[in-house]
Amino acid sequence: MSDQRPQMIVPALIGGVVAGVLSGVPFLNCLCCLWVIGGAMLAAHLLARESPVSLTAGDGAVVGVLTGIFAAVTDTLIGIPLRGVNLAIARRFMERFSEFAGEGMPSGWESWLEQDMPGPGPAWFLFGLLISAVIFAALGALGGVLGASLFGKKPAAPSASVPPPSIPPPPAPPQA
Amino acid sequence: MQRRHANTLAYGLTLAGILLWLAAIAAAPLLRRAAPRWSALFYTVFAPVCHQRPERSFFLHGFPLAVCGRCLGIYAGILLGTLFFPLRRRTPGSGLPALRTLAVFTLPIGLDTLGNFLGLWSTGDGVRFATGLLWGVVLPFFFIPAVGEALSRERRPELAKAGPKT
């Protein structure tokens, strides 16, 4: 059975890298989780192209999970060089946040980023990667299922091993 | 695993997962004063999947939720859809809804997201939440049967019909 099942790794890697890059680049990441769902749909489309048989929803879920994991790794790796940019964006976020919250802001909010944001240590890095992988895998499963539903159907091929049922010819009309 | 048990497990996992997910989204602002480090952790967890802009987020106890209004709508819709899932009509074949149903539920969020992204218009949090909610409602009807199928590891009908390859 498994010889007819196409390899999922390559489509998942392509979809995951695309989703991870788009999720990690500032401004483009304003589409939130839709990039991960879209990347998993792309992976399902690529998988369906290679598959000789129709994809099931379960196939879509599995390739989506793999896509999500690859996307999380890509997003985390992209986040390393962009950490400075993201921190600057986060600071602007906090400033705008303070404008919205007004007097409700607790004292010392300016130092929240430095105090509370996870540091660049390896433990936080791995923890962040693990959490991202879980969340991205769940969203990827969703995208993979949708992709399999959209792109995974194949026209049913006639089976060579099962002969077509013999249909008796219609009875001849009675001779007048 | 039998398909019936797999479907039940898939439903339970989805329901528990989305409840946990929504609780974590709400925990970020709720813990902001009492436990700022835990609050920061929850904000950080959702940062990779949401821009978290405060002007596009709902507030709880004076602080923005961990995701924006549209994302909150999607997740709230998934919860709603999961709760309605047992009431669905059994459909023949794959058990998934028709694709036109997905298209109808996707069109509003697709148009609104595209218009906002291209700067054609800017909708308020209410519209963003509503379009997200509408899309989220339909997703469990695809997701739960798929996870059930993946867990049950059933043979594909096409392959079962064709038999083992020689």
Interface residues (C-beta under 8 A of the other chain):
Chain A: M1 D3 Q4 S23 G24 N29 C30 L31 C32 C33 L34 V36 V53 S54 T56 A57 G58 D59 G60 A61 V62 A72 D75 F93 R96 F97 F100 A101 G104 P106 W112 Q115 D116 M117 P118 G128 I131 S132 I135 F136 A138 L139 A141 L142 G144 V145 L146 A148 S149 L150 A156 S159 S161 V162
Chain B: G17 R32 R33 P36 R37 S39 A40 L41 T44 V45 F46 P48 V49 C50 H51 Q52 R53 P54 E55 F59 G62 F63 P64 V67 C68 R70 C71 I74 S94 L96 L99 L102 T113 F117 L139 F142 F143 P145 A146 V147 E149 A150 S152 R153 E154 R155 R156 E158 L159 K161 A162 G163 P164 K165
